[in-house]
Amino acid sequence: MKKRILDYMKKIELLLGNPPEDVDWDEEIKKHLVQIEFFMHERLVHLIVTMVFAILTVLSILYAINNATIGMLMLIVAFMVLLIPYIMHYYLLENGVQHMYKQYDEMISKKENS
């Protein structure tokens, strides 16, 4: 997913930076909105998963304060190993979608000026 969102944003940046003369902005805007919807859905799913892992991590830490065992510490480490990449991926999705909103605004502006 990371490669897909970065590749797509780069493609749109190239389109906006050097648009062909015959570009159909209405069609490009429609396609862009569809991609935004896909990434927004992905962002929501990853927010839910990230929050579940964060809650499980905190609950595990709170439980381990009173009942520290090797198994519980291994569980906390496992949650942290999963939580950090989830946070990084969610960060990418959130910022990517926000950037795509700006691209959308720029596409509307180019459409109006052509």
Summary of the structure (lengths in Angstrom):
residues: 114
radius of gyration: 20.3
end to end distance: 33.2
largest distance: 68.1
contacts: 291
relative contact order: 0.17
helix: 89%
strand: 0%
